Amino acid sequence: MISASPVRPAGARRWPWLLAGVAALGLAACGDQKAPSAPPAAPPVGFLTVVLQTQGLHTELAGRTRASQSAEVRPQVSGILQKRLFTEGATVRAGQPLYQIDARTLGASVKSAEAALAKAKASAQTARTNAERNAELVKIDAISRQVFDESQAQVAQSAADVAVAQAALENAQINLQFSRIVAPIDGQIDLSAVLPGSLVTANQAQALTTISQLDPIHVDITQSSAELLELRRQWQAGTFGKVGASGAPVRLTLEDGSAYPHAGQLQFTGAAVGQSTGAITLRAVFSNPDRLLMPGMYVRARLSTGESGEAIVLPQQALQRDPAGKPSVQLINADNKIEKRPIRLGQALDAQWLVLDGLKAGDRVMVDGFQKARVGQAVTPVAMRVDGNRVVEAQASASAGQAQTAAAPKP
């Protein structure tokens, strides 16, 4: 006997599957919903606290080196150059022989002058004897008064002839001495412009060689009159303290960018402005024991110009400029939010700038983290400090110093 199973309606078989699908969709929808995110943390940014400090001010100017003394050596008599008596490039002393000119004609001139002097002296002796005789004869009227006067005049004329001959002899002797050319000053001698066998003439245009004194050496510096006027206004306004012109220290930077090891002193300031350049010439004196400085070198001179007792100095990385080139800084205010403030700058001091207006002591100036924050945003301030030309984190440097102290062996 076959029993028939109960038949369920088709709709009743689909309900469990539909309920399962709805439940799965509900779970998926719940899974897509995210929890509310926390507000972003304030980014850390580095800052420097503005402090007032005593700051020496300086200006960098172009200059040229010049020998403290220089002498061009020229012949004072004409003749054939026989010998060169020095080593080119060596140091010579005043009076040291440099060249020898053929002196035979000059020696003959001396002998001729000696003979002329002897002749003049003989004539003078004869004139004196004749005058003495006539003085006795005129007393007894043996000769006329005119003859006596003529004999006295002849004595005076012969004495003058002796003086002329004596001067001619001295001149010939001097010319003979000039045949040996000597150094007029101490210094370093240059290359010789002539060779033995050359004909030289007295006081010729071409110098035989040049002697220069290089220790000490001078540096001629040019400063525009406009800069000097502005500096004087700042002195008068009391913005900067004035540095005495006499003995003001000067430092040099050489052509290759290296620093010259010896400091110089300002010697004098020119009293006139160049009509073609509009500049004033300043001269500084430097010791040059190693002959590192040579005449004609181009240098950069750093000249002390004043001193500020309450200066504000910032590193270059703290400054920002708008499209017009006006400088500003970003400050961290009391609420630890960034605000922008325009400032007025003075001169550049190596890797730093002198701030004339816009900041006060205690302001916190942002120097690091510009990409992390914007104006008006809250930040986490991190104290920094200047180490040479670098800005480093103050806490990190302090921790490093403490670690070195702890690691040092105890006595």
C-alpha positions in Angstrom: 0.0 0.0 0.0 1.5 3.2 -1.1 1.0 6.1 1.3 1.1 9.6 -0.2 3.4 12.2 1.5 1.9 15.5 2.2 2.6 18.1 -0.6 3.9 21.6 0.5 3.2 24.6 -1.5 6.0 25.9 -3.7 6.1 29.3 -1.9 6.6 27.6 1.4 9.9 26.0 0.2 11.4 29.4 -0.9 10.9 31.3 2.4 13.9 29.9 4.3 16.2 30.8 1.5 14.9 34.3 1.3 15.3 34.8 5.0 18.9 33.7 4.9 19.7 36.1 2.0 18.1 39.0 3.8 20.1 38.2 6.9 23.4 38.0 4.9 22.7 41.4 3.3 22.0 42.9 6.7 25.3 41.6 8.1 27.2 42.9 5.0 25.6 46.4 5.4 26.6 46.5 9.1 30.1 45.5 8.2 30.5 48.5 5.7 29.8 51.0 8.5 33.1 52.5 10.0 33.6 53.8 13.5 33.9 57.6 13.8 37.7 58.6 13.4 39.5 60.6 16.0 40.6 64.2 15.3 44.2 64.4 13.7 47.0 64.9 16.2 48.8 68.3 16.3 52.0 67.9 14.2 55.3 68.6 15.8 57.2 71.7 14.6 60.5 73.2 15.7 60.8 76.7 17.1 63.4 79.1 18.4 62.7 81.5 21.2 63.7 85.0 20.4 66.4 86.4 22.7 68.2 89.8 22.7 71.9 89.5 22.4 75.0 91.7 21.7 75.9 91.3 18.1 78.9 92.7 16.2 78.0 93.9 12.7 80.1 93.8 9.6 80.0 94.4 5.9 81.7 92.5 3.1 83.4 94.6 0.4 85.6 93.9 -2.6 89.3 94.8 -2.4 92.6 94.4 -4.2 96.0 93.7 -2.6 98.8 96.3 -3.0 102.4 96.2 -1.9 103.1 98.5 1.1 106.1 99.9 -0.9 107.0 99.4 -4.5 110.0 100.8 -6.5 110.7 100.5 -10.2 114.4 100.2 -10.9 115.6 102.3 -13.9 119.2 103.2 -15.0 120.4 106.8 -14.3 123.2 106.6 -16.8 123.5 105.2 -20.3 125.6 102.3 -21.3 125.8 98.6 -22.1 124.5 96.3 -19.4 127.3 93.9 -18.4 125.9 91.8 -15.5 122.8 91.0 -13.6 123.8 90.6 -9.9 120.6 89.2 -8.3 118.4 86.1 -8.4 115.0 86.8 -9.8 112.2 86.4 -7.2 114.6 86.7 -4.3 114.5 89.1 -1.3 116.9 91.9 -1.6 118.1 94.6 0.8 118.4 98.4 0.2 121.8 99.1 -1.3 122.3 95.6 -2.7 123.9 95.7 -6.2 121.5 94.6 -8.9 123.1 95.4 -12.3 126.5 96.5 -13.6 126.8 98.9 -16.6 130.0 99.3 -18.6 131.8 102.0 -16.6 134.9 102.6 -18.9 133.6 105.9 -20.4 132.3 107.0 -17.0 135.7 106.3 -15.5 137.4 108.4 -18.2 135.0 111.2 -17.5 136.1 111.1 -13.9 139.8 111.4 -14.9 139.0 114.3 -17.2 137.2 116.1 -14.4 140.1 115.5 -12.0 142.5 117.0 -14.6 140.3 120.0 -15.1 140.1 120.5 -11.4 143.9 120.4 -11.1 144.3 123.0 -13.9 141.8 125.3 -12.2 143.6 125.0 -8.9 146.9 125.9 -10.6 145.4 128.9 -12.3 143.9 130.0 -9.0 147.3 129.7 -7.3 148.9 131.9 -9.9 146.2 134.5 -9.6 146.6 134.6 -5.9 150.4 135.1 -6.1 150.0 137.8 -8.7 147.4 139.6 -6.6 149.6 139.5 -3.5 152.5 141.0 -5.5 150.3 143.8 -7.0 149.1 144.6 -3.5 152.6 145.5 -2.5 153.4 147.4 -5.7 150.2 149.5 -5.5 151.3 150.9 -2.2 154.4 152.5 -3.7 152.6 153.5 -6.9 154.6 151.1 -9.0 151.4 149.9 -10.7 148.2 151.6 -11.5 145.1 151.0 -9.4 143.4 149.4 -12.4 146.0 146.7 -12.6 145.6 146.0 -8.9 141.8 145.7 -9.3 142.1 143.4 -12.2 144.4 141.0 -10.3 142.0 140.9 -7.4 139.2 140.1 -9.9 141.3 137.4 -11.4 141.6 135.7 -8.0 137.9 135.6 -7.5 137.3 134.3 -11.1 139.9 131.5 -10.6 138.3 130.5 -7.3 134.9 130.1 -9.1 136.6 128.0 -11.8 137.9 125.7 -9.1 134.4 125.4 -7.7 133.0 124.5 -11.2 135.7 122.0 -11.8 135.1 120.5 -8.3 131.4 120.1 -9.1 132.1 118.5 -12.4 134.3 116.0 -10.8 131.7 115.1 -8.2 129.1 114.7 -11.0 131.4 112.4 -12.9 132.0 110.4 -9.7 128.3 110.1 -9.1 127.7 108.9 -12.7 130.4 106.3 -12.2 128.6 105.1 -9.0 125.4 104.9 -11.0 127.0 102.4 -13.3 126.3 99.9 -10.5 122.5 99.9 -10.0 121.5 99.1 -6.4 118.2 98.3 -4.7 116.5 101.4 -3.4 114.3 99.5 -0.8 114.1 96.2 0.9 111.6 93.7 -0.7 111.0 90.9 -3.1 112.4 91.5 -6.6 110.6 90.7 -9.7 111.8 89.3 -13.1 114.4 91.2 -15.0 113.2 92.9 -18.1 116.6 93.2 -19.7 119.5 90.8 -20.4 123.3 91.4 -20.2 124.5 93.0 -23.4 121.4 95.3 -23.8 121.8 99.0 -24.2 120.1 101.0 -21.5 119.6 104.7 -21.3 119.3 107.1 -18.5 115.8 107.5 -17.1 114.3 105.2 -19.7 110.5 104.5 -19.7 110.9 100.7 -19.3 111.8 99.6 -15.8 114.6 97.1 -15.5 112.8 95.3 -12.7 110.4 96.0 -9.7 110.9 95.6 -6.0 107.9 95.2 -3.8 107.5 95.1 0.0 104.9 92.3 0.8 105.1 92.2 4.6 103.1 94.0 5.7 100.8 94.3 2.7 98.0 96.7 1.9 94.4 95.9 0.9 92.5 98.7 -0.8 88.7 98.3 -0.3 86.0 100.2 -2.0 82.7 101.1 -0.4 79.8 102.9 -2.0 79.0 106.4 -0.7 75.4 105.3 -0.3 76.3 102.5 2.1 78.5 104.8 4.1 75.7 107.4 4.4 73.2 104.7 5.6 75.7 103.5 8.1 76.2 107.0 9.5 72.5 107.5 9.8 72.2 104.3 11.8 75.0 105.5 14.0 73.4 108.8 14.6 70.0 107.2 15.3 71.5 104.9 17.9 70.5 101.8 16.0 74.1 100.5 16.2 77.0 101.4 18.3 79.9 102.9 16.3 83.2 101.0 15.9 86.3 103.3 16.0 87.7 103.8 12.6 91.3 103.5 13.7 92.4 100.0 14.2 89.0 98.4 13.3 89.6 94.7 12.7 89.3 93.4 9.1 89.1 89.8 7.9 89.9 88.5 4.3 88.4 85.8 2.1 90.7 84.8 -0.7 89.8 84.1 -4.3 89.4 80.4 -3.7 86.9 81.0 -0.9 89.4 80.2 1.9 89.8 82.5 4.9 93.1 84.4 5.3 94.6 83.3 8.7 95.8 86.8 9.8 93.5 89.6 10.8 94.2 93.1 9.6 93.5 96.6 10.8 91.8 99.5 9.0 94.5 102.2 8.4 92.5 105.1 6.9 89.4 106.0 5.0 89.6 108.1 1.9 88.4 111.7 2.0 86.9 111.9 -1.5 84.4 109.9 -3.5 85.5 108.6 -6.9 83.8 110.5 -9.7 83.6 107.5 -12.0 82.8 104.8 -9.3 80.9 106.7 -6.6 82.9 104.8 -4.0 85.3 105.6 -1.2 88.6 103.8 -0.8 89.5 102.3 2.5 92.9 100.8 3.2 93.7 98.0 5.6 97.1 96.6 6.6 97.8 92.9 7.0 100.9 91.0 8.1 102.0 88.6 5.3 104.8 86.5 6.8 104.2 83.5 4.4 103.9 85.7 1.3 100.5 84.2 0.7 99.1 87.6 -0.4 100.6 89.0 -3.7 100.0 92.4 -5.2 96.9 92.5 -7.5 94.9 89.7 -5.9 91.2 90.1 -5.6 89.8 89.5 -2.1 86.7 90.0 -0.1 87.2 92.0 3.1 84.9 91.7 6.1 84.9 95.0 7.9 83.4 95.6 11.4 81.0 98.5 11.1 79.1 98.6 14.4 77.7 96.8 17.4 74.1 96.2 18.5 73.5 95.7 22.2 69.9 94.3 21.8 70.0 92.4 18.5 67.6 89.8 17.3 69.2 87.3 14.9 67.4 84.5 13.1 68.7 81.6 10.8 67.8 81.9 7.2 65.6 78.9 7.3 63.1 80.7 9.6 62.4 83.4 7.0 59.7 83.2 4.2 59.1 85.7 1.4 56.0 86.5 -0.5 56.0 87.0 -4.3 56.9 90.6 -3.8 60.0 89.6 -1.8 58.8 90.9 1.6 60.0 88.8 4.5 57.9 87.2 7.2 58.1 84.5 9.9 55.6 82.1 11.4 55.1 82.3 15.1 53.6 79.8 17.6 51.2 81.8 19.8 50.1 81.0 23.3 47.4 78.6 22.1 50.1 76.6 20.2 48.7 77.8 16.9 50.6 79.2 13.9 50.3 82.8 12.9 52.2 84.8 10.3 54.0 88.0 11.0 55.9 90.4 8.6 59.3 91.6 9.8 61.9 94.1 8.7 65.4 92.7 8.0 68.8 94.3 8.4 72.0 92.8 7.0 73.0 89.2 6.5 75.4 87.8 9.1 76.8 84.7 7.5 74.0 82.1 7.7 71.7 84.4 9.8 69.8 87.6 9.4 69.6 90.6 11.6 65.9 91.5 12.4 65.3 95.2 12.8 61.5 95.2 13.5 58.6 92.8 13.9 59.8 90.6 16.8 60.3 90.9 20.5 62.1 88.8 23.1 60.1 85.6 24.0 58.4 85.1 20.6 58.5 81.5 19.4 59.6 81.5 15.7 59.0 78.4 13.7 62.1 77.0 12.1 61.2 73.4 11.2 58.1 71.5 10.0 56.7 73.9 7.5 55.4 71.1 5.3 53.4 69.6 8.3 51.4 72.6 9.3 49.7 75.7 8.0 48.8 79.1 9.4 46.0 78.8 12.0 46.6 75.1 12.7 47.4 73.8 16.2 50.8 72.2 16.5 53.1 70.5 19.1 56.0 72.9 19.7 59.5 71.3 19.8 62.3 73.6 21.2 65.3 74.0 18.9 68.7 75.7 19.2 71.3 77.0 16.9 74.6 75.0 16.8 77.0 76.9 14.5 75.3 77.2 11.2 72.8 74.4 11.9 69.5 74.3 13.8 69.2 71.2 16.0 66.7 69.9 18.5 67.5 71.3 22.0 66.1 68.2 23.8 68.0 65.8 21.6 71.3 67.6 22.0 70.8 67.8 25.7 70.1 64.1 25.9 73.2 63.4 23.9 75.3 65.5 26.2 73.8 63.7 29.2 74.6 60.3 27.6 78.2 61.3 27.0 78.5 62.5 30.5 77.1 59.2 31.9 79.4 57.2 29.6 82.5 59.1 30.7 84.7 57.0 33.1 84.4 58.1 36.7 87.7 58.9 38.6 
